[in-house]
Amino acid sequence: MHPRQHAFHARALQDACGGPDRCLELLETTPFKMGRTRMYEARDPGAGVTMPIGAVEFLEGHQNWRLYSLTMARAHPAPTEAQCAASEAAEAAEIMMSIHGQLRRRGASSPFTEFEKRELEPLLIRAEGHIAGIRRAMEVRS
């Protein structure tokens, strides 16, 4: 598997377990403990980082879902660029919905307070990262 395929399956496994933060909690007391940065890099097709096989096995056992390891064991074709772009778009849309919710709860008050800006900025950065992933997927040539 190439790094993009690893990222595609790492994201699917982490999401099935409740997201990266939940995975960090599950792995905390195991020999397969991972750092937050590494966990998120494993989801990023551009990072070239894969999840350690011990962490994959533990999370799959916890979730009773063997997609990642079975894919590594079988000769499956890599996910298409369209699938990777769709996955990035779904992640970006989810983050944008969080941003939209915060903006709706804020109401029409103006201007933005410094607290509101600090609260929204990390979400905007994450959304921009996923949008960049869509662009990378579109630029890859066969």
C-alpha positions as CSV (number, residue, x, y, z in Angstrom):
1,M,0.0,0.0,0.0
2,H,1.2,3.5,-0.6
3,P,1.0,6.3,2.0
4,R,-2.3,7.7,0.6
5,Q,-4.0,4.3,1.0
6,H,-2.6,3.9,4.5
7,A,-4.0,7.4,5.4
8,F,-7.4,6.4,3.9
9,H,-7.6,3.3,6.0
10,A,-6.2,4.9,9.2
11,R,-8.8,7.6,9.0
12,A,-11.6,5.0,8.5
13,L,-10.3,2.9,11.5
14,Q,-9.9,6.0,13.7
15,D,-13.4,7.2,12.8
16,A,-14.9,3.8,13.5
17,C,-13.3,3.9,17.0
18,G,-14.7,7.3,17.8
19,G,-12.1,9.6,16.2
20,P,-8.4,10.2,16.8
21,D,-8.8,11.5,20.4
22,R,-10.7,8.4,21.4
23,C,-8.0,6.3,19.8
24,L,-5.4,8.1,21.9
25,E,-7.4,7.3,25.0
26,L,-7.7,3.6,24.0
27,L,-4.0,3.3,23.3
28,E,-2.9,5.2,26.4
29,T,-2.4,2.1,28.6
30,T,-1.0,-0.2,25.9
31,P,2.5,-0.6,24.6
32,F,1.2,1.0,21.3
33,K,0.7,4.4,22.8
34,M,0.9,7.1,20.1
35,G,1.3,10.9,20.3
36,R,-1.5,13.2,19.1
37,T,0.6,14.6,16.3
38,R,1.5,11.1,15.0
39,M,-2.1,10.0,15.2
40,Y,-3.3,13.0,13.1
41,E,-0.4,12.6,10.7
42,A,-1.4,9.0,10.0
43,R,-4.7,10.5,8.7
44,D,-3.0,12.9,6.4
45,P,-2.3,11.5,2.9
46,G,0.5,14.1,2.4
47,A,2.4,13.3,5.6
48,G,3.6,9.8,4.5
49,V,3.1,8.5,8.1
50,T,1.6,5.2,8.8
51,M,0.1,3.8,12.0
52,P,2.2,1.2,13.8
53,I,0.8,-2.3,13.2
54,G,0.4,-2.9,16.9
55,A,-1.8,0.1,17.3
56,V,-3.8,-1.0,14.2
57,E,-4.3,-4.5,15.6
58,F,-5.3,-3.2,19.0
59,L,-7.9,-0.7,17.6
60,E,-9.2,-3.3,15.2
61,G,-9.6,-5.7,18.0
62,H,-11.4,-3.1,20.1
63,Q,-13.8,-2.3,17.3
64,N,-14.0,-5.8,15.9
65,W,-13.4,-4.4,12.5
66,R,-10.4,-5.7,10.4
67,L,-10.5,-3.5,7.3
68,Y,-7.1,-2.0,7.6
69,S,-5.1,-5.2,8.3
70,L,-7.1,-7.2,5.8
71,T,-6.4,-4.6,3.2
72,M,-2.7,-4.8,3.9
73,A,-2.9,-8.6,3.6
74,R,-4.9,-8.6,0.3
75,A,-3.9,-7.3,-3.0
76,H,-6.5,-4.5,-3.2
77,P,-6.1,-1.7,-5.6
78,A,-5.2,1.6,-3.9
79,P,-8.1,4.0,-3.4
80,T,-8.6,6.2,-6.3
81,E,-7.8,9.9,-6.2
82,A,-11.5,10.5,-6.4
83,Q,-12.0,8.4,-3.2
84,C,-9.2,10.3,-1.4
85,A,-10.7,13.6,-2.6
86,A,-14.1,12.6,-1.4
87,S,-12.7,11.5,2.0
88,E,-10.9,14.9,2.4
89,A,-14.1,16.7,1.3
90,A,-16.2,14.8,3.9
91,E,-13.7,15.8,6.7
92,A,-13.6,19.4,5.5
93,A,-17.5,19.5,5.4
94,E,-17.7,18.1,9.0
95,I,-15.3,20.8,10.2
96,M,-17.1,23.5,8.3
97,M,-20.4,22.4,9.9
98,S,-18.8,22.9,13.3
99,I,-17.7,26.4,12.2
100,H,-21.1,27.1,10.9
101,G,-22.7,26.0,14.2
102,Q,-20.4,28.3,16.2
103,L,-21.2,31.2,13.9
104,R,-25.0,30.6,14.2
105,R,-24.8,30.4,18.0
106,R,-22.8,33.6,18.0
107,G,-25.6,35.5,16.4
108,A,-25.3,38.8,14.5
109,S,-23.2,40.6,17.0
110,S,-20.3,42.4,15.4
111,P,-17.3,42.7,15.4
112,F,-15.7,39.3,16.3
113,T,-14.2,39.3,19.8
114,E,-10.6,38.1,20.2
115,F,-12.0,35.0,22.0
116,E,-14.2,34.1,19.1
117,K,-11.3,34.5,16.7
118,R,-9.1,32.2,18.8
119,E,-11.9,29.7,19.0
120,L,-12.5,29.5,15.3
121,E,-8.9,29.7,14.0
122,P,-8.0,26.0,14.7
123,L,-11.1,24.8,12.9
124,L,-10.4,27.1,10.0
125,I,-6.8,25.7,9.8
126,R,-8.0,22.1,9.9
127,A,-10.6,22.8,7.2
128,E,-7.9,24.5,5.0
129,G,-5.7,21.4,5.4
130,H,-8.4,19.1,4.1
131,I,-9.2,21.4,1.2
132,A,-5.4,21.3,0.4
133,G,-5.7,17.5,0.5
134,I,-8.5,17.7,-2.1
135,R,-6.3,19.8,-4.3
136,R,-3.4,17.4,-4.0
137,A,-5.7,14.5,-5.0
138,M,-6.9,16.4,-8.0
139,E,-3.3,17.3,-9.1
140,V,-2.0,13.7,-9.0
141,R,-1.5,12.2,-12.5
142,S,-1.6,8.5,-13.2
